[in-house]
């Protein structure tokens, strides 16, 4: 099973930016999809963004982050990223990296948006 390690979380003011990283223990190309989810206190884990690695693979975003967040990858570093701009307090959550199949999860990184 692939190992995933997230980093880059922290405290940021509303309107600010953060870039999350997810370092994988195997090639990005070896999995069919990669993505990010988040979970706020008292809420269920929710989808944020995902891309598919196959030919013509597409990228999808949750409506709540479309236009503000960008998912990307560096195949040479076996790392995926989530660039988060124009952050809002409601973006506060633990962010998890996800891949599969078989489905694997990282340990999560905390993002707090507050003044």
N, C-alpha and C positions, 0 to 999 in steps of 0.2 A: 504494500500500500504506500502511496506517495506521502511524504512528509511535507507539511506546509508551515511556514513560519512568517507571520505577519509582523510588520513594524511600521512606524511612522505616525502613530496616533499621538494625541496630546490635547492640550487646551488651546483654543483659538477663539478670537472675538467674532461676533457676527459680521458677515461680509468677508471674512478672511479665507485663506486657502490652506489645504494640507494635501500631501501626497502619501498615500499608503502603498506599501510594498508587500508582496507575498513571494517569498523565495521557496522554490519547489526542489524536491530531491531528484527529480527526473525531468526529461525534456518536456517543454510546453507542447510540442507536437504529438507527444505520446497519449494525450488525453483528448477526448472529443470536445469538451467544453471547460471553460474557466470562468469564474465569476466572483462576485462579492454579494454578501448578505449582511444585514445588520439587525441588532436586537436592542431595543430600548427597555429600560426597567418596566416590568409589568406588561410588556407586549410580547407577541410572538415574533420569531425571527422572520424578517421580510426580505424579499428579493430587492437588489439594488441594480446590478448590471451583470451581463454575461456576454461572452463571445464564443463562437464555435470555430474550431481549428481546421475543419475540412475545407475543401475547395469551394469557394463562394460563401464561406462561413460568414454569418451575419452577427451583428452586435445588437443587444437589446438593453434598454434602460427602463427602470420604473418611472412612471410619469412624474413622481415627486422629485426626481433628480435630473430629469432630461434637460439638457442645455446647461447644466451646472457641473455635472460629473462626467469624467471621461475614463473609460477602461482602456488599458493598453498593455503591451507585452514587450519583453526583450528576450528573444529566443536564445541569444548567446549566453545570457545570465540565468536562464530558467526562472525568470521573475515576471510577475504581472503587477500592474500598478492600478491605483484608482486615484486620479487627480480630482480633487474636490474644491471647487471654487464657489464663491458667493454663499458661503456656509450660513445656515440658519440654526437657531437653537433647537428646532425640531430634528435636526440631523444628528443630535447627540445620541450615541449608541455605542455598543461594542460591534465592531466590524469584523466579519469573518470571510476568509478566502475559501473558495469551494471549487472542486474539480471532479471529474468523473468521465465515464464509469471505470471502476466502481467509485461511488461517491466518497470523497474525503474532505475533511474540514481542518482548518487551522485552529489555533487556540484563541484567536481574537485579539484585537487591539482597540483600546478605548479612545473614542473621539468625543470631546466635550466642547460645545459651542456656547460660550457665555461671555458676557461683558463683566 
